[in-house]
Amino acid sequence: MFQFLPLDPKTVFLLYFWGNLFICILIFSYSLSYATLENRKKLLLFGYGKILLTVGWVFIFLRNIVPDFLSINMANTIILSGCCYETIAIISMNRAKNNWYYRLQILITVIGMLVFNSATLMGATINTRVVIMSLAIFAIYLPPTIVYFRAKGNNLFRIFYLFCYVSFEILIFLRAVYSFINPQKYFFRQSNFDSLYNIGLFLLTLIGTVGFLLLVKEKQDVKIQKLLKDKNLFFSIIAHDLKGPLGSSLALSEIMAEEIDGYSREEIKEITGMLHESNKNIYKLLENLLDWSKMQTGMMEYNPKEVILNQLIEENVEINRNAALNKNINLKFESAEIIKAELDKDMIDTVLRNLLTNAIKFTDQQGEIVLTMKRINQKVEVSITDNGIGIPDSIKEKLFKINEKVIQKGTENESGNGLGLLLCSEFIKKHQGQIWAESKLGKGSTFKFILPLKTQKKL
């Protein structure tokens, strides 16, 4: 009759060591070869977790060879740190911007470390330490398991991944219960349960890693599909909007080339002014196109530094002063205090430039544009208010959306396509801020955006 033979400790060690080593190679190879910059950070977190688990397991295997502080305290502290890294990476795949969950994982890990090391220093038995470690690991992996269980729109990969970690949690909990009921005198013991536990844990760890990589790939594929869809829509907008100013430039340059001798100096000056305005619109459109493409492909780096926001706004006000004077618009900036913020200067420059340009475009002669800034807790709110023509409700709903066409002529028939607002939205999101518009037709508009005063680390 078939009899199951328990695994010896050396086999268990080799199983974990080579398995984790293979997983580390798989993760780092994928992150360096195929992953996007955003997913690479998550993969590296997951990979660091696996490296720490491997190192911790090596220290445990060296028990009775190296000092107990290394083989017990340090080994299990490293293992819990590895679990923390891995679970933060797992959560970031589902809740990329929820720092509360990350802090919770760190808190659970620190509590687990303190309880285990305190018990060790107080002379706890091997069995007690095994139960504490099992429960600590169970607690660390519980939040990400709940996150994936409660996630909306589950697909095959996500369900598969959830199944792996639910099984993992059940296995860890059974280990704690089994060790409590059947105390062990040695860390490595040969029993059918321990052998099945080690084999099951190894297989679930390996399958879970493959599931994590499949989730990363799926998320990346979805993003690529969205980028391709947005790109096609974006270029169709650009092609349509370039046609007008390019056609005007072509016609005006043709007149200048063929009939310049028949025009007076004043007429030539007028034509060249129109040609300059047309070329300026083309240049602005192409500049926005370049910024947008850099943003979507990850070529535009987010580089926050401490900036005095008052100075940045005043610089943009001065740059747009002449454009406002040409329409006799009173352009002013009001602020009750000096506010410093950590932000990417180039991105917020682009936001202010586009919002000011739009405000001037849609404000009548003798109008007024007022910029205000105020602190709201740990955030700053910037408002640009004009008393211009306002925005119809049908257009207001389409602002900041690439899949909606926005066409509204300025007070002097200036052209616009909404591309600048799309850029503003992208840049503000990069700062983890918000942007919106408030307007009544015929009574002007107010564009507001909120930025955190301190940058938050992203995973």
N, C-alpha and C positions, 0 to 999 in steps of 0.2 A: 504494500500500500504506500502511496505517495506521502512523504513526511516533509513538512516545511522546515528548513534548517535556518536558524537565526544567523544574521550577518555578524561577523566579527568587527570590532572597532576600527581596524585598519581599513576594511572594505568601506565602512561608513565614511571615514575621513576621505578616502580616495574618491568616493562617489560625490561628496559635496565639493571637494576641492576642484576636481576636473570639471564638474558641472558648472560651478560658479565661474571658473576661468573661461570656459567656453562661452558662457552668457556674456561676460565682460567683453570678450573679443567681438562677439556678435553685435552688441550694443554700440561700442565705439566705432566699429567698422561702418555700421549703418549711419551713425550720426555724422561721420566725416565724409561719407560718400553720397548719401541721398537726401538727408534731412535738410529742411529749411532752417534758417537761423533761429526762428522761434522754437521749432521742435527740437533743434539741437540742444538747447539749454535743458529741456525736459529729459531728453535722452541721457545727457551727461549727468544730471542729478540721479537718474535711475542707475546709471553705470557706476557712479561713485558709491551708491548704496551697496551694489553688488561687490565692489572692491572691498569695502569695509566689512561686509559679511564674510568674505573669503579670508581676510586678515584675522578677524576675530576667531573664525573656526580653526585656523592654523595655531593660534595661541592656545586654544582649548586642547587641541591635539597634543601640544607640548607640555601638558600638565605633568607634574613630577619631574620635568626636565628643566623648565624655567621657573623662577619664583612664582608663588601663588598669586601675588599681586598682578602679575602679567597674565597668567593663565586663567585667573578667575575674574578679578575686578576689571582689569583693562579689557580682557577678551569680551566679557558680556557687555561692558559699556560701549565698545566698538560695534558689537552686533546690534545693540539697540539704536545706535547712531545710524548704522546702515539701513535699518528698518525705517527710521524717520526720513532719511533721504529718499528712499524708494517710494514711501507712501505720499510724500509731498509731490513727487513727480507724477504719481498716479492721479492724485486729486487735480493737479494742474491741467491734466488732459480734459477734465470735465468742467472745472471751475477755475479758469485761468486767472481771474482777478479777485478771488475771494481770499484775502489775507487772513481772515478769521480762522479758516480751516488750517492754514499753515501754522499759525500761532498755537492752535489747539494741538497739532501733531507734536510740536516742539515741547509744549507743556506736558503732554502725556509721556513723552520720551524722558524728559528730565525727572518726572515723578518716578517712573520705572527705574531709572538709574539710581536715584536716591534710596528708594526702598530696597533694591537689590544690594547695593553696596553697604547700606546700614545693617541689613540682615547678615551679610558676610562678616562685617566687623564685629558683630555681636555673637559670632560663632554658630550661625545657622547650619543645619545639616545639608548635605548634598541634595537630598530630596526636597527640602524646603526651598533651596535656591532654584531647583528645576521648576517647581510649581510657580514661584514668583516670576521667573523668566518667561514661562509659558503664558501666564496671565498678562504680563507686560506686553509681549509681542501680540497677543490677542487684542489688547486694548489699542495698540498702535494701528493695527490693520482694520479695526472696526469702523472708524470714520470714513475711510475711502470706500469700504464695502457698502456702507449706508448711502454715501453719495451716489454710487453707481446704481444702487437699488432704486433710489428716488429719482434718477435722471429721466427726463422726458425724451421721447423719440428713440427708444432703444432699438438698435439693429442687431444683426447676427453677431458681429464682433463684440459688441458691448455685452450682450447676454452671455456669450461664451466666456468673456473676461470676468464677468460677475460670477458665473458658475465656478470658475477656478478659485476666486478669492473667498467665496462662501464656503467651498470645500476646504480651503486652507484654514479658515477660521474654525470650522468644525473640528478639523484634525488637531489644531493647536489646543483647543479647549479639551478635547478627549485626552490629549497627552497630560494636561494638568490634572484632570480628574483621575486618570489611571495612576499617575505618580502619587497622588494624595491617598488613593485606596491601597496601592501596592508600593510602599516606600522602598526606595533603592539606596544601597549603601555606596555604590560606585557610579560615577557619571556614565561610563560606558557599561551597559549591561546587555547580556544576550537573552532576548526573549522574543517570542513571536510578535507581540504587539510592537515592541521597539523596532523590529526589522520592518514590519509593515508600515509603521509610522515614518521611518526614514525613507523608504522607497516612495511612499505616497507623497511626502513632503518634497522630495527631490523632483518627482514628476510634475507636481502642481507648480513648483517654482519654475521649472523649465517651460511648461505649457503657458503659465501666466506671463512669462517674459515674451514668448512668441505672440501671445495675445496683445501685450502692450505695444509691441512693434507693429502689429497689424492695425491697432487703433491709431498709432502715429501716422502710418501710411494712409489710412482711410481719411483722417483729418486733413492730411496734406493734399490728397487727391481732391477732396471737396473744395479746399481753398484754391487749388489750381483751376478747377472747373469754374469757380466763381470769378477768378481773375481773368480767365479767357472770355467769359461772358461779358464782364465789365469792360474788358479791353475792346471787344468788338463794338459794344455800344458806344464806348468812349470815342473810338476812332470814327465812328459814323457821325457823331456830334461834331468832332473836329473837322472832318471832311466837309460837312455842310456849312459850318461857320467860317471856314477858311475861304470858301468859294466866293462869298460876298466881297470881303476886303481885297482878296487877290484879283478878282475881276475888276474892281474899281482901280486898283493900282495899275493893272495892265492897260485899262482904257485911258487913264490919265497920262501914263508914260508914253502911250502911242500918240496921243495928242501932242505932247511935248516934243516928241521925236519928229513928227511929220509936219506940224503946223505952227511951230514956235515962232517963225518969222512973221506970222500974221497976227500975233497977240501983243498987246501993250505990256509994259513993265508991271502994271498993277494986276492985269489978268494972269500973267505968268506967276506972280507972287501968290495969287489966290489958288491957282492950280497946284503949285508946289506945296502950299499949305494943306490942301486936300490930300495930296499924295503922301505927305508926311503923316497925317492923321491916320490914313489907311494902313501905312506901313507900321505905325505904332500899335494899331490894333492887332495886326498880324504877329508882331513881336511879342506882345503880351499873351496872345493865345498860345504861341509856341513855348513861351516861358512857363506858362501854367501846365502845358502838356508835358514838358520835361520834368517839372517838379512832381507831377502826379505819377509819371512812369517810374521815377526814382523811388517814390514812396511805395508803390505797389510791388516793386521788384526787390525791395530791401536795400537798394543802393544808397538811399538817403539815411545816414546814421542819426539817431536821436542822441544829441550831445548836450544835456542840460548843464548849465552853469549859473551861478548866482548873478542876477541882473537887477539893476534898479529899474523897475517897470516904468516909473515916471519918465525917466530919460528916454526909454525906448519909445514910449507913446509920443513924447515931445518931438523926437527925431522924425517920426512918421507924419506928425502934424505939419512940421516945417517942409517936409518933402512935398506934401500935397497942398501947401499954402497957395502956390501960383495957380494950380488948377481950380481951387476954390475962388480965388480973386477974379479969374476969368469969367466966373458967373456971379460975381459980387456976393459970394456966400461968406458969412461970418463963421469962421472955423475956430473953435476954442476948446481948451482942455482944462477940466476942473478936478482937483483932488485935494483932500484935507490933510493928507499925510504922505510921507515917503514910504513906499512899499518895495521890499526886496523879495524876489521869487527865484526859485531854481527852475529855469526853463531853457529850451533851445532857442537862442536868439533869432536865428535865421527863420525858423518856422513861425514864431510869433510875429516877426517882421512881416512875413508873407500874409498872415491873418489880418494884421492891422492895415496893411497896404490895400488888400482887397476890399475890406469893409469900408475903409475911407473912400476908396475909388467909387464904390457902389453908392455910398451916401451922397457924394458930390454929383454923381451921374443922375440920381433920381430926386435931386433938390432943385427947385426953381431959382431963377434970378432973385437976389436980395434975400435968399433963405438963410437958415442957420443950422449948423451942425455942432453938437456939443458932445465931447468925450468926458466920461466920468469914471472914476475908479474908487472902489471902497473895499475894505477888508471885512470878510464874513467868517468869523472863527479862524480856521487854519487855511482859508481860501481867499482868493481875491476875485472880485467881479468887475469886469470892464464893460461899459455900455457906450454905444455910439448911436446917438439919437439925432434924427433930422426931422424937419417939418416939410418934407417933400410930398410926392404924389402918393406914397403909401404902396402897399402890396395887396392885390386882390386875393381873396381867400383861396381861389382856385390855384393860384401860383404859390401862395404861402405853404400849402400842403406839400408842394413838390421840392421845396428848398432842401439842400444838403443831400439829395438823392440822385445817384447816377442814372437810375433807370427811369427818370422823369425828365422830360424836356421843358426847360424854363426859358421863355422868351418874353422879355418886357423891354421896351424902348425907354431911353432916358428922356429927360425933359427937353433936350435939344436933339432928339432922335439918335442918341448914342446907342450903340449895339451892346448886347449882353447875352450870355449863354448859360450862366449859372455855374460855369466851371470853377470860377474863383471861390464860390461858396462851398463847392465840393472839396476843394483843397483845404479851406478853413476847417471844415468838419473833420477831415483826416488828421490834420495837425493838432487840433484840440483833443481829439481822441487819443492821440499819441501821448499827450500830457495827462491823460486820465481826467480830462475836464469835460465840460458841457458847453454847447453853443445852441442858441435858438433865436428866433425873431418874434417881435411883437409889433403889430401894425394894424392900422385902420386906413382903409382906402380914402385918400384925399387929406389925411391928417398926419402923414409922416410915418416913420418906422424907427424902431429901436432894435439893434442887434446887440445881444449880450453873450459874453462867454465867461466861464468860471474856470480858474486854474488853481490847483493846490499850490501852496507856498513852498512846500518841500516835495521833492520827487520821491516816488515810491519805487522800491526795487521790484523788478519784474522777473518772473520765472519762465 
